[in-house]
Amino acid sequence: MLRRESTNTNGQVRTHNAALGGLDVLRHEHFSAVATEVVRPVETERSSLYARRAKRAFDITLAVLLLPLIGPIILLLWAITRRDGAPGFFGHQRVGQNGRMFRCWKIRTMVHDAEKRLEECLNNCPEAASEWALYQKLSDDPRVTSMGKFLRRTSLDELPQIWNVLRGDMSFVGPRPVTLQELDRYGPHKSIYLSLRPGITGLWQVDGRTNGCYDERLRMDRAYASKLCFSVDMQLILRTARVVVQPTGR
């Protein structure tokens, strides 16, 4: 993997990863404001062709190849999860490309009264409320079942999203799917998210899911949109495999 380094105006060292087509990754846990300036929407003829046609063809081909392997695993996890009497699958409304709403499918990882437990937790624990406001996630989520913790730690709960890929709701690589409420946090940059199909994996899912706040998530979406091409997608898919092997649980 070829790398070159340079120093920005704040004295931070940037690593330029040739495998990501020159995508700048600051050697920090969080992107700085400089990253926002570095990343500019750049659409070459080649990347435009991939985004419009080849990316969708790649998604369908990969989904068809993986389905015979993933399908039995999904059915097994569904059967195990529904032993408590609640549904094995969970679908939640998400915003797709061009603002089209779709139901994003997962193996259920939460208890049946999840919303009530979340409300109680946020009302009774200021630390949890602050964490939720920043990340829209909780490191110690009272809604998640024991089985759900394993599924999230290994990202196996997201396997049913291969159905969303086949339907055209999602891509294998793209921004993490958001709700309408979350989309409002993108502010004037909503068009960046809406221009792409949400992804099962992506730059934020690989690099930002452990510690990333929403500002960092937006910058990562901008970075991906500016460098969208087949080599970037393949790199992120391969890096996702490593994340699954060395899971974070976030």
BATI-92393 format. One line per field, with one value per residue: x, y, z of N, C-alpha, C in turn. Coordinates in Angstrom, 3 decimals. Example, Ala and Ser with C-alpha at 12.3 -4.5 7.8 and 13.67 -1.06 7.14 Angstrom:
BEGIN
n.X <- 13.190, 12.850 .
n.Y <- -5.690, -2.250 .
n.Z <- 7.800, 7.080 .
ca.X <- 12.300, 13.670 .
ca.Y <- -4.500, -1.060 .
ca.Z <- 7.800, 7.140 .
c.X <- 13.200, 12.900 .
c.Y <- -3.300, 0.030 .
c.Z <- 7.800, 7.870 .
This chain:
BEGIN
n.X <- 0.852, 0.736, 1.873, 1.900, 3.053, 2.015, 2.017, -0.503, -2.005, -2.351, -0.355, -0.755, -0.270, -0.949, -2.003, -1.732, -3.500, -2.842, -4.321, -6.874, -7.390, -6.227, -7.613, -7.767, -6.771, -6.825, -4.356, -5.654, -8.095, -10.385, -11.709, -10.440, -11.352, -9.952, -10.110, -12.567, -12.149, -10.249, -11.542, -13.277, -16.121, -15.495, -15.887, -14.988, -15.060, -14.836, -15.470, -18.059, -19.403, -19.154, -20.618, -23.193, -23.901, -22.195, -21.779, -24.241, -24.616, -22.468, -23.270, -25.587, -24.492, -22.624, -24.373, -26.013, -24.094, -23.333, -25.664, -26.452, -24.653, -25.006, -27.753, -28.658, -27.443, -28.753, -31.379, -30.969, -30.137, -32.436, -34.296, -33.231, -33.361, -36.111, -37.068, -37.928, -40.487, -41.035, -40.834, -38.343, -37.064, -36.318, -37.584, -36.972, -37.908, -36.019, -34.164, -33.687, -31.876, -32.309, -34.283, -36.205, -38.192, -37.557, -37.805, -35.485, -33.821, -33.005, -31.603, -33.421, -32.281, -33.051, -35.115, -38.713, -40.053, -38.507, -38.453, -39.687, -37.903, -35.639, -36.487, -36.880, -34.246, -32.858, -34.150, -33.471, -30.734, -28.332, -25.804, -26.120, -28.059, -26.605, -24.702, -26.358, -27.408, -25.152, -24.111, -26.268, -26.389, -25.837, -23.296, -23.702, -26.374, -29.586, -31.624, -30.780, -30.603, -29.055, -28.329, -28.510, -26.341, -24.185, -24.752, -24.538, -21.899, -20.529, -21.574, -23.432, -26.130, -26.827, -26.933, -29.425, -29.801, -28.903, -31.065, -32.201, -30.262, -30.571, -33.137, -32.648, -32.724, -30.498, -26.867, -23.880, -21.778, -21.725, -23.165, -24.102, -27.387, -29.995, -32.528, -35.435, -35.347, -32.642, -31.524, -32.016, -29.934, -27.893, -28.138, -27.392, -26.084, -27.496, -27.899, -25.675, -25.866, -28.347, -27.776, -26.701, -26.991, -27.757, -25.402, -24.499, -22.009, -19.314, -17.310, -17.654, -18.789, -16.644, -14.402, -15.374, -17.314, -16.831, -15.987, -16.956, -18.535, -21.461, -20.663, -18.227, -19.116, -20.556, -18.455, -17.048, -18.908, -18.885, -16.266, -16.295, -18.176, -16.790, -14.722, -15.752, -15.507, -14.725, -12.413, -12.223, -14.614, -14.115, -11.900, -13.068, -14.947, -13.242, -11.919, -14.050, -14.482, -12.326, -13.062, -15.274, -14.037, -12.453, -14.263, -16.105, -18.497, -20.070 .
n.Y <- -1.191, 2.120, 5.113, 8.590, 11.462, 14.591, 17.875, 19.710, 23.025, 23.242, 21.839, 19.137, 15.764, 14.390, 11.392, 10.106, 7.850, 5.704, 3.563, 4.308, 6.029, 8.536, 9.599, 11.628, 10.897, 11.947, 11.611, 11.169, 10.508, 11.779, 13.628, 16.813, 20.301, 20.942, 18.733, 18.979, 21.064, 20.008, 17.943, 17.900, 17.951, 15.951, 14.854, 12.697, 11.546, 8.786, 8.029, 9.005, 7.386, 4.922, 5.412, 5.873, 3.576, 1.165, 0.658, -0.176, -2.518, -3.980, -4.261, -5.908, -8.222, -9.065, -9.475, -11.571, -13.590, -13.880, -14.514, -17.369, -18.224, -16.507, -16.596, -19.065, -18.528, -16.210, -17.200, -19.018, -17.302, -15.740, -17.681, -18.329, -15.860, -15.300, -16.893, -15.818, -15.120, -12.762, -10.957, -12.133, -10.606, -7.113, -4.146, -0.857, 2.464, 4.225, 6.867, 6.950, 7.037, 10.084, 10.843, 8.877, 6.839, 3.826, 0.475, -0.615, -3.573, -5.748, -8.300, -8.708, -7.041, -6.013, -5.685, -6.193, -3.922, -1.673, 1.157, 2.296, 1.579, 2.971, 5.640, 5.773, 5.348, 7.594, 9.660, 9.204, 9.122, 11.364, 11.229, 9.221, 10.445, 12.596, 11.193, 9.943, 12.166, 13.048, 10.866, 9.304, 6.741, 4.276, 3.253, 1.418, -0.028, -0.364, -1.585, -3.637, -7.101, -10.113, -11.870, -10.016, -8.331, -9.920, -10.192, -7.533, -6.976, -8.540, -7.625, -9.161, -8.762, -7.116, -8.537, -9.189, -6.964, -7.428, -8.027, -5.500, -4.428, -5.964, -5.127, -2.535, -0.499, -0.004, 0.093, -1.936, -0.419, 2.771, 5.806, 5.535, 4.381, 6.678, 8.092, 10.224, 12.223, 12.185, 12.978, 15.690, 16.700, 16.928, 19.358, 22.005, 20.255, 18.068, 17.163, 15.722, 13.269, 12.424, 12.027, 9.553, 5.943, 4.523, 2.599, -0.824, -1.072, 1.320, 4.355, 5.703, 3.630, 1.898, 3.422, 5.322, 4.387, 3.625, 5.855, 8.057, 11.237, 13.116, 15.250, 14.366, 12.165, 13.351, 14.609, 12.378, 11.227, 13.172, 12.898, 10.287, 10.588, 12.314, 10.790, 8.584, 5.496, 2.357, 1.127, 2.301, 1.405, -1.390, -1.472, -0.607, -2.634, -4.816, -3.904, -3.857, -6.569, -7.109, -5.618, -7.067, -9.419, -8.462, -7.248, -4.276, -3.773, -1.504 .
n.Z <- 0.000, -0.996, 0.464, 1.173, 2.933, 4.343, 5.805, 7.406, 7.770, 10.470, 11.563, 11.664, 10.663, 7.555, 6.071, 2.907, 1.200, -1.262, -2.162, -1.692, -3.673, -3.250, -1.163, 1.606, 4.875, 8.048, 10.530, 13.048, 15.585, 15.013, 12.252, 11.336, 10.935, 8.705, 7.046, 5.897, 4.161, 2.455, 1.111, -1.800, -3.940, -6.582, -9.771, -12.056, -15.491, -15.491, -12.802, -12.694, -14.551, -13.279, -10.910, -11.953, -13.436, -13.370, -10.646, -9.589, -11.073, -10.098, -7.405, -7.656, -8.825, -6.853, -4.690, -5.624, -5.826, -3.152, -1.783, -1.663, 0.288, 2.458, 2.943, 4.375, 6.863, 7.689, 8.008, 10.105, 12.209, 12.405, 13.307, 15.818, 17.128, 17.304, 19.308, 21.688, 21.268, 19.969, 16.794, 14.435, 12.555, 12.068, 10.868, 9.869, 9.041, 6.678, 5.057, 1.630, -1.529, -3.277, -1.533, -1.231, 0.795, 2.600, 3.926, 6.102, 6.698, 9.437, 11.580, 14.508, 17.392, 19.760, 22.757, 23.048, 24.015, 23.362, 22.817, 25.038, 27.070, 26.254, 26.509, 29.297, 30.141, 29.070, 30.386, 33.025, 33.203, 32.796, 31.565, 29.665, 28.096, 27.019, 25.524, 23.665, 22.324, 20.981, 19.471, 18.669, 19.592, 22.165, 24.358, 26.373, 26.001, 27.184, 25.825, 24.240, 23.614, 24.994, 22.938, 20.936, 21.474, 20.727, 17.991, 17.115, 17.767, 15.971, 13.633, 12.336, 12.458, 10.395, 8.068, 6.703, 5.096, 2.602, 1.087, 0.791, -0.851, -3.205, -3.913, -4.614, -2.812, -1.267, -1.349, -1.457, -0.528, 0.916, 2.369, 5.843, 6.436, 7.272, 9.465, 8.942, 10.883, 11.610, 9.194, 9.107, 10.559, 8.810, 7.666, 5.417, 3.793, 2.965, 0.386, -0.337, 1.017, -0.044, -2.698, -3.011, -2.784, 0.356, 2.327, 3.180, 4.244, 4.639, 4.535, 6.988, 8.519, 8.711, 9.628, 11.456, 13.248, 15.899, 17.474, 16.229, 15.864, 14.766, 13.139, 12.168, 10.795, 8.698, 7.327, 6.499, 4.747, 2.758, 1.922, 0.861, -1.224, -2.897, -3.857, -5.099, -6.555, -8.185, -7.059, -4.529, -3.354, -3.310, -1.606, 0.812, 1.262, 1.706, 3.967, 5.679, 6.118, 7.770, 10.000, 10.860, 11.632, 13.675, 15.776, 16.905, 18.118, 18.135 .
ca.X <- 0.000, 1.569, 1.433, 2.770, 2.628, 2.219, 1.588, -1.475, -1.726, -2.381, 0.764, -1.129, 0.254, -1.959, -1.539, -2.437, -3.556, -3.006, -5.348, -8.166, -7.451, -5.810, -8.500, -6.977, -7.225, -6.003, -3.868, -6.332, -9.314, -11.471, -11.315, -10.471, -12.024, -9.149, -10.568, -13.708, -11.649, -9.493, -12.430, -14.151, -16.806, -14.774, -16.516, -14.378, -15.928, -14.803, -16.213, -19.461, -19.927, -19.272, -21.708, -24.487, -24.252, -21.409, -21.919, -25.465, -24.352, -21.580, -24.088, -26.445, -23.640, -22.092, -25.486, -26.408, -23.034, -23.272, -26.935, -26.463, -23.843, -25.551, -29.153, -28.837, -27.042, -29.850, -32.498, -30.593, -30.178, -33.861, -34.938, -32.727, -33.811, -37.555, -37.447, -38.584, -41.864, -41.107, -40.348, -36.907, -36.566, -36.747, -37.481, -37.174, -37.924, -34.812, -34.189, -32.838, -31.416, -33.305, -35.315, -37.206, -38.194, -37.578, -37.673, -34.145, -34.016, -31.949, -32.009, -33.772, -31.288, -33.573, -36.302, -39.927, -40.455, -37.244, -38.628, -39.987, -36.663, -34.761, -37.008, -36.568, -32.801, -32.452, -34.721, -32.873, -29.273, -27.861, -24.655, -26.655, -28.745, -25.572, -24.125, -27.360, -27.499, -23.955, -23.850, -27.480, -26.097, -25.409, -22.304, -24.347, -27.767, -30.452, -32.607, -30.169, -30.622, -27.750, -28.087, -28.320, -24.974, -23.316, -25.032, -23.987, -20.439, -20.034, -22.288, -24.283, -27.515, -27.064, -26.941, -30.651, -29.783, -28.630, -32.363, -32.312, -29.370, -31.219, -34.288, -32.191, -32.819, -29.179, -25.694, -22.963, -20.953, -22.363, -23.391, -24.958, -28.776, -30.460, -33.951, -35.741, -34.871, -31.189, -31.185, -32.046, -28.642, -26.989, -28.274, -27.312, -25.343, -28.368, -27.812, -24.585, -26.452, -29.454, -27.282, -26.148, -27.718, -27.118, -24.613, -24.323, -20.763, -18.870, -16.171, -17.984, -18.985, -15.337, -13.457, -15.938, -18.430, -16.494, -15.886, -17.324, -19.722, -22.174, -19.870, -17.254, -19.878, -20.836, -17.214, -16.727, -19.816, -18.374, -15.038, -16.650, -18.838, -15.818, -13.772, -16.519, -15.031, -14.716, -11.300, -12.573, -15.624, -13.472, -11.070, -13.936, -15.510, -12.185, -11.689, -15.204, -14.234, -11.423, -13.823, -16.105, -13.142, -12.035, -15.441, -16.132, -19.765, -20.774 .
ca.Y <- 0.000, 3.295, 6.224, 9.745, 12.277, 16.031, 18.547, 20.757, 24.320, 23.106, 21.023, 17.741, 14.969, 13.683, 10.233, 9.964, 6.429, 5.533, 2.558, 4.981, 7.018, 9.841, 10.060, 12.051, 10.447, 12.566, 10.667, 11.546, 9.718, 12.562, 14.559, 18.215, 21.156, 20.951, 17.656, 19.475, 21.899, 19.184, 17.114, 18.656, 17.074, 15.803, 13.785, 12.452, 10.780, 7.387, 7.850, 9.264, 6.190, 3.887, 5.764, 5.801, 2.274, -0.001, 0.401, -0.963, -3.845, -4.636, -4.624, -7.046, -9.394, -9.513, -9.968, -12.881, -14.534, -14.077, -14.952, -18.786, -18.388, -15.707, -16.947, -20.000, -17.881, -15.311, -18.017, -19.562, -16.214, -15.397, -18.707, -18.196, -14.587, -15.261, -17.828, -15.102, -14.848, -11.547, -11.197, -12.306, -9.500, -5.765, -3.196, 0.527, 3.382, 5.008, 7.722, 6.429, 7.952, 11.047, 11.040, 7.805, 6.098, 2.374, -0.260, -1.200, -4.801, -6.291, -9.267, -7.927, -7.115, -5.332, -6.205, -5.768, -2.589, -0.934, 2.609, 2.639, 1.456, 4.070, 6.857, 5.714, 5.486, 8.965, 10.529, 8.931, 9.117, 12.490, 10.822, 8.499, 11.423, 13.333, 10.276, 9.742, 13.397, 13.199, 9.741, 8.542, 5.382, 4.151, 2.197, 0.420, 0.172, -1.287, -2.196, -4.709, -8.414, -10.792, -12.307, -8.806, -7.834, -10.735, -9.859, -6.212, -7.048, -9.183, -7.003, -10.148, -8.286, -6.360, -9.421, -9.108, -5.813, -7.878, -7.908, -4.096, -4.225, -6.555, -4.288, -1.234, 0.495, 0.238, -0.409, -2.546, 0.653, 4.080, 6.393, 4.752, 4.839, 7.532, 8.409, 11.606, 13.091, 12.275, 13.703, 17.117, 17.090, 17.213, 20.768, 22.350, 19.221, 16.910, 16.687, 14.742, 11.984, 12.054, 11.706, 8.197, 4.893, 4.169, 1.385, -1.763, -0.603, 2.579, 4.963, 5.936, 2.349, 1.273, 4.267, 6.241, 3.855, 3.468, 7.115, 9.177, 12.036, 13.372, 16.123, 13.513, 11.326, 14.167, 14.801, 11.110, 11.091, 14.064, 12.297, 9.151, 11.071, 12.968, 9.802, 7.397, 4.709, 0.931, 0.765, 2.732, 0.464, -2.669, -1.297, -0.528, -3.971, -5.639, -3.414, -4.283, -7.959, -7.081, -5.111, -8.164, -10.368, -7.781, -6.398, -3.215, -3.818, -0.226 .
ca.Z <- 0.000, -1.106, 1.283, 1.257, 4.055, 4.277, 7.029, 7.121, 8.379, 11.924, 12.001, 11.728, 9.567, 6.784, 5.325, 1.643, 0.932, -2.706, -2.417, -1.645, -4.735, -2.773, -0.104, 2.760, 6.180, 9.070, 11.530, 14.281, 15.721, 14.439, 11.214, 11.735, 9.964, 7.488, 6.178, 5.152, 3.085, 1.526, 0.308, -2.687, -4.884, -7.833, -10.537, -13.352, -16.390, -15.078, -11.566, -12.991, -15.194, -12.247, -10.001, -12.623, -14.006, -12.964, -9.204, -9.401, -11.628, -9.142, -6.241, -7.989, -9.034, -5.568, -3.870, -6.150, -5.485, -1.704, -1.206, -1.249, 1.495, 3.549, 3.192, 5.496, 8.119, 8.059, 8.496, 11.411, 13.189, 12.569, 14.131, 17.194, 17.699, 17.553, 20.368, 22.791, 20.876, 19.168, 15.428, 14.274, 11.745, 12.449, 9.763, 10.296, 7.914, 6.454, 3.878, 0.577, -2.573, -3.752, -0.521, -1.217, 2.050, 2.468, 5.184, 6.223, 7.458, 10.281, 12.592, 15.703, 18.467, 20.950, 23.423, 22.360, 24.482, 23.272, 22.881, 26.420, 27.845, 25.870, 27.122, 30.724, 30.304, 28.784, 31.422, 34.338, 33.142, 31.980, 30.751, 28.512, 27.253, 26.284, 24.542, 22.617, 21.545, 20.162, 18.569, 18.359, 20.025, 23.558, 24.533, 27.233, 25.607, 27.931, 24.937, 23.459, 24.247, 25.024, 21.567, 20.153, 21.678, 19.870, 16.593, 16.825, 17.870, 14.751, 12.509, 11.669, 12.430, 9.173, 6.893, 5.884, 4.199, 1.240, 0.418, 0.403, -1.997, -4.378, -4.257, -5.082, -1.736, -0.713, -2.039, -0.507, 0.034, 0.844, 3.691, 6.724, 6.275, 8.368, 9.565, 8.565, 11.959, 11.494, 7.971, 9.418, 11.126, 7.712, 7.336, 3.994, 3.058, 2.750, -0.996, -0.419, 1.407, -0.925, -4.033, -2.994, -2.070, 1.628, 2.204, 4.287, 4.819, 4.069, 5.211, 8.400, 9.186, 8.938, 10.366, 12.439, 14.027, 17.302, 18.193, 15.380, 16.095, 13.520, 12.273, 11.488, 9.871, 7.525, 6.576, 5.847, 3.613, 1.715, 1.407, 0.010, -2.431, -3.768, -4.375, -5.451, -7.687, -7.895, -6.181, -3.171, -2.854, -3.006, -0.408, 1.990, 1.476, 2.300, 5.330, 6.472, 6.516, 8.921, 11.141, 11.333, 12.314, 14.904, 15.950, 17.897, 18.834, 18.083 .
c.X <- 0.885, 0.999, 2.398, 2.207, 2.875, 1.680, 0.629, -1.138, -1.754, -1.257, 0.442, -0.596, -0.881, -1.303, -2.372, -2.361, -3.835, -4.096, -6.736, -8.224, -7.085, -6.693, -7.685, -7.603, -6.305, -5.583, -4.324, -7.549, -10.489, -10.910, -11.346, -11.205, -11.259, -9.628, -11.730, -13.243, -10.939, -10.404, -13.374, -14.859, -16.085, -15.377, -15.852, -15.349, -15.991, -15.633, -17.701, -20.110, -20.109, -20.461, -23.065, -24.872, -23.509, -21.574, -23.142, -25.280, -23.458, -22.365, -24.919, -25.616, -23.129, -23.193, -25.918, -25.372, -23.025, -24.530, -26.969, -25.652, -24.478, -26.965, -29.356, -28.454, -28.145, -31.017, -32.205, -30.672, -31.618, -34.548, -34.503, -33.309, -35.278, -38.003, -38.125, -40.016, -42.052, -40.561, -38.820, -36.271, -37.090, -36.530, -37.809, -37.070, -36.639, -34.970, -33.210, -32.414, -32.576, -34.482, -36.373, -37.080, -38.232, -37.423, -36.342, -34.216, -32.766, -32.505, -32.286, -32.743, -31.807, -34.788, -37.544, -40.377, -39.254, -37.428, -38.903, -38.725, -35.681, -35.203, -36.688, -35.087, -32.360, -32.970, -33.999, -31.353, -28.780, -26.683, -25.118, -27.354, -27.745, -24.958, -25.082, -27.455, -26.320, -23.832, -25.101, -27.267, -25.728, -24.416, -22.840, -25.856, -28.666, -31.476, -32.082, -30.165, -29.214, -27.366, -27.800, -26.918, -23.991, -23.503, -24.426, -22.455, -19.827, -20.641, -23.168, -25.740, -27.845, -27.109, -28.234, -30.689, -29.354, -29.926, -32.590, -31.420, -30.014, -32.401, -33.880, -32.329, -31.438, -28.101, -24.841, -22.122, -21.652, -22.502, -24.269, -26.392, -29.275, -31.977, -34.172, -35.220, -33.353, -30.775, -31.167, -30.703, -27.600, -27.075, -28.214, -26.611, -26.185, -28.188, -26.705, -25.119, -27.478, -28.998, -26.813, -27.134, -27.011, -26.426, -24.650, -23.027, -20.364, -17.723, -16.462, -18.142, -17.656, -14.469, -14.079, -16.917, -18.125, -16.571, -16.488, -18.594, -20.343, -21.409, -18.847, -17.942, -20.175, -19.580, -16.811, -17.636, -19.347, -17.121, -15.354, -17.266, -17.833, -14.873, -14.463, -15.981, -14.943, -13.608, -11.574, -13.594, -14.998, -12.622, -11.929, -14.602, -14.480, -11.884, -12.842, -15.026, -13.313, -12.138, -14.693, -15.260, -12.667, -13.122, -15.305, -17.406, -20.545, -21.658 .
c.Y <- 1.237, 4.412, 7.384, 10.657, 13.744, 16.634, 19.652, 22.023, 24.277, 22.244, 19.561, 17.017, 14.253, 12.512, 10.100, 8.517, 6.214, 4.543, 3.152, 6.102, 8.402, 10.388, 10.376, 11.524, 11.050, 11.535, 11.121, 10.653, 10.459, 13.418, 15.971, 19.013, 21.202, 19.897, 18.112, 20.312, 21.065, 18.448, 17.994, 17.691, 17.071, 14.622, 13.688, 11.653, 9.324, 7.156, 8.065, 8.034, 5.071, 4.175, 5.556, 4.387, 1.105, -0.334, -0.468, -2.387, -4.650, -5.106, -5.877, -8.318, -9.946, -10.084, -11.358, -13.946, -14.865, -14.696, -16.429, -19.047, -17.703, -16.132, -17.915, -19.399, -16.954, -16.102, -18.591, -18.487, -15.771, -16.379, -18.598, -16.959, -14.614, -16.242, -17.142, -14.707, -13.599, -11.836, -11.326, -11.206, -8.177, -4.848, -1.799, 1.437, 4.214, 5.823, 7.170, 7.494, 8.806, 11.195, 9.959, 6.998, 4.597, 1.741, -0.998, -2.394, -5.235, -7.489, -8.474, -8.143, -6.530, -6.052, -5.602, -4.369, -1.638, 0.573, 3.069, 2.589, 2.569, 5.370, 6.900, 5.942, 6.930, 9.941, 10.392, 9.019, 10.241, 12.113, 10.096, 9.462, 12.223, 12.465, 10.069, 10.970, 13.544, 12.129, 9.049, 7.052, 5.427, 3.009, 1.078, 0.566, -0.836, -2.001, -3.461, -6.021, -9.014, -11.277, -11.104, -8.235, -8.609, -10.358, -8.507, -6.230, -7.620, -8.585, -7.989, -9.697, -7.564, -7.234, -9.333, -7.916, -6.185, -7.852, -6.467, -3.777, -4.763, -5.715, -2.938, -0.140, 0.939, -0.263, -1.154, -1.488, 1.987, 4.667, 5.480, 5.258, 5.595, 7.661, 9.848, 12.581, 13.275, 13.085, 15.203, 17.604, 17.346, 18.664, 21.024, 21.291, 17.957, 16.312, 15.653, 13.360, 11.525, 11.672, 10.252, 7.199, 4.643, 2.818, 0.484, -1.429, 0.687, 3.144, 5.190, 4.617, 1.696, 2.100, 5.042, 5.657, 3.741, 4.791, 8.301, 9.891, 12.386, 14.303, 15.316, 12.635, 12.082, 14.355, 13.518, 10.862, 11.966, 13.471, 11.146, 9.619, 11.668, 11.984, 8.518, 6.729, 3.249, 0.562, 1.168, 1.772, -0.872, -2.578, -1.300, -1.871, -4.870, -5.204, -3.791, -5.713, -8.011, -6.586, -6.214, -9.171, -9.790, -6.781, -5.374, -3.268, -2.535, -0.149 .
c.Z <- 0.000, -0.278, 1.097, 2.322, 3.773, 5.550, 6.679, 7.888, 9.889, 12.446, 12.108, 10.501, 8.886, 6.101, 4.078, 1.235, -0.546, -3.039, -2.361, -2.680, -4.270, -1.685, 1.133, 4.035, 7.224, 10.090, 12.900, 14.402, 15.101, 13.320, 11.780, 10.677, 8.655, 6.514, 5.319, 3.960, 2.030, 0.570, -0.497, -3.622, -6.230, -8.579, -11.897, -14.198, -15.941, -13.825, -11.780, -13.620, -14.176, -11.339, -10.647, -13.020, -13.375, -11.488, -8.921, -9.928, -10.695, -7.911, -6.517, -8.135, -7.710, -4.679, -4.318, -5.779, -3.987, -1.118, -0.829, 0.019, 2.696, 3.921, 4.342, 6.846, 8.611, 8.644, 9.868, 12.494, 13.448, 13.498, 15.589, 17.862, 18.082, 18.639, 21.546, 22.446, 20.048, 17.763, 15.366, 13.451, 12.296, 11.261, 10.236, 9.080, 7.854, 5.170, 2.857, -0.415, -3.074, -2.797, -0.461, 0.073, 1.771, 3.844, 5.184, 7.182, 8.230, 11.047, 13.862, 16.813, 19.782, 21.528, 22.776, 22.772, 24.458, 23.443, 24.310, 27.275, 27.517, 26.536, 28.608, 30.979, 30.108, 29.827, 32.752, 34.364, 32.231, 31.079, 29.493, 27.553, 26.416, 25.197, 23.370, 21.714, 20.578, 19.093, 18.038, 18.645, 21.498, 23.665, 25.414, 27.061, 26.322, 27.058, 24.269, 24.253, 24.262, 23.633, 20.671, 20.283, 20.813, 18.403, 16.220, 16.834, 16.597, 13.485, 11.752, 11.596, 11.130, 7.917, 6.073, 4.935, 2.782, 0.418, -0.048, -0.791, -3.274, -4.850, -4.845, -4.047, -1.274, -1.665, -1.011, 0.189, -0.164, 2.229, 4.545, 6.606, 7.503, 8.343, 9.102, 9.608, 11.885, 10.273, 8.208, 9.956, 10.049, 7.247, 5.842, 3.147, 2.832, 1.357, -1.170, -0.087, 0.380, -2.328, -4.145, -2.399, -0.742, 1.505, 3.420, 5.009, 4.129, 4.881, 6.691, 9.151, 9.534, 9.872, 11.519, 13.413, 15.508, 18.054, 17.449, 15.800, 14.741, 12.589, 11.499, 10.461, 8.584, 6.687, 5.853, 4.647, 2.448, 1.078, 0.465, -1.296, -3.414, -4.433, -4.822, -6.705, -7.236, -6.909, -4.740, -2.573, -2.475, -1.753, 0.848, 2.286, 2.149, 3.727, 6.244, 6.966, 7.729, 10.170, 11.738, 12.117, 13.634, 15.271, 17.053, 18.741, 18.827, 16.847 .
